Amino acid sequence: MTTVSARDRVVALFTDTREVHAQALERLEQGDIRDAAEKAWRATKRATDALILAGAGQEPETTAMTTEGLLALSRTSSNAETLVGRYFTRISYLHGSCFYDGICGPDTERRIRETIEYIDAAEELTGG
């Protein structure tokens, strides 16, 4: 049995994150904004999971654990704190309002596209 180092897992998470964001952009171009919004949210969550794994040494198992992990990191790092608002915007707006409720407003497309900036910022915070 092979074990994967935490650093290797962080790299794998960011690779997956970028692939999921690319899928979000594809779905957006195909006109499925709800699926694109959900994929952008998933990319946000996976990037946040990677950040938490890099900082705390443990990958969150649930969304609630991801949220709490990001908040914990933000209390010790002003750089991580800059992600908190963008994280909550995506969980509420992309995941909740658009994907679940079908309320996809005029800012939805922009937020989907700007998810790459969140991913880049999270990855930078891991030293990646």
C-alpha positions in Angstrom: 0.0 0.0 0.0 1.4 3.4 -1.0 0.8 6.5 1.1 0.4 9.9 -0.4 2.1 12.8 1.3 0.0 15.8 2.3 1.8 17.9 -0.2 1.1 15.4 -3.0 -2.6 15.4 -2.0 -2.7 19.3 -2.0 -1.3 19.2 -5.6 -3.9 16.6 -6.6 -6.7 18.7 -5.1 -5.6 21.8 -7.0 -5.3 19.8 -10.2 -8.9 18.5 -9.7 -10.0 22.0 -8.8 -8.7 23.5 -12.1 -10.3 20.6 -14.1 -13.7 21.2 -12.4 -13.4 25.0 -13.0 -12.7 24.3 -16.7 -15.8 22.1 -16.8 -17.8 25.0 -15.2 -16.7 27.2 -18.0 -17.6 24.6 -20.6 -21.1 24.2 -19.1 -21.4 28.0 -19.1 -20.6 28.2 -22.8 -23.2 25.4 -23.4 -25.8 27.6 -21.7 -26.2 25.5 -18.5 -25.6 28.2 -16.0 -27.0 26.2 -13.0 -24.6 23.3 -13.6 -21.8 25.8 -14.2 -22.5 27.5 -10.9 -22.4 24.2 -9.1 -19.1 23.2 -10.7 -17.6 26.7 -9.8 -18.8 26.1 -6.2 -17.2 22.6 -6.2 -14.0 24.1 -7.5 -14.1 26.7 -4.7 -14.7 24.1 -2.0 -11.9 21.8 -3.4 -9.4 24.7 -3.4 -10.4 25.6 0.1 -10.0 21.9 1.2 -6.5 22.0 -0.3 -5.6 25.2 1.5 -6.8 23.7 4.8 -4.9 20.5 4.2 -1.7 22.5 3.5 -2.2 24.6 6.6 -3.7 22.2 9.2 -2.5 18.9 7.9 -6.0 17.4 7.6 -8.4 17.4 4.7 -12.0 18.4 5.6 -14.5 15.6 5.2 -17.6 17.8 5.0 -18.6 21.2 3.8 -19.2 22.3 7.4 -15.6 21.2 8.2 -14.3 23.2 5.2 -16.1 26.3 6.4 -14.9 25.9 9.9 -11.3 25.2 8.7 -11.3 28.3 6.5 -12.5 30.4 9.4 -9.9 28.9 11.7 -7.1 29.7 9.2 -8.5 33.2 8.7 -8.0 33.9 12.4 -4.3 33.3 12.1 -3.6 34.5 8.6 -4.8 37.8 7.1 -4.1 36.3 3.7 -6.6 33.5 4.3 -9.0 36.0 5.7 -9.2 37.6 2.3 -10.8 34.4 0.9 -13.6 34.2 3.5 -16.0 36.6 1.8 -15.4 35.1 -1.6 -16.0 31.6 -0.2 -19.3 32.6 1.5 -20.4 34.4 -1.7 -19.9 31.3 -3.7 -21.6 28.9 -1.2 -24.6 31.2 -0.9 -24.9 32.6 -4.4 -23.6 29.9 -6.7 -24.5 26.8 -4.7 -27.6 27.9 -2.9 -29.3 30.6 -5.0 -28.4 29.6 -8.5 -27.9 25.8 -8.4 -30.6 24.8 -5.8 -33.1 27.6 -6.2 -32.6 28.4 -9.9 -32.1 32.1 -9.1 -29.2 32.9 -11.3 -28.8 36.7 -11.4 -26.8 39.0 -13.5 -23.6 38.4 -11.4 -23.6 34.7 -11.7 -21.5 34.4 -14.9 -18.9 36.8 -13.5 -18.7 34.9 -10.3 -18.2 31.6 -12.1 -15.4 33.1 -14.3 -13.8 34.8 -11.3 -13.6 31.5 -9.4 -10.2 31.0 -11.0 -8.9 34.0 -9.0 -10.0 32.3 -5.8 -8.3 29.1 -6.8 -5.1 31.0 -7.7 -5.2 32.9 -4.3 -5.8 29.7 -2.3 -3.0 27.9 -4.1 -0.6 30.8 -3.6 -1.3 30.6 0.1 -0.2 27.0 0.2 3.2 28.0 -1.3 2.2 26.2 -4.5 
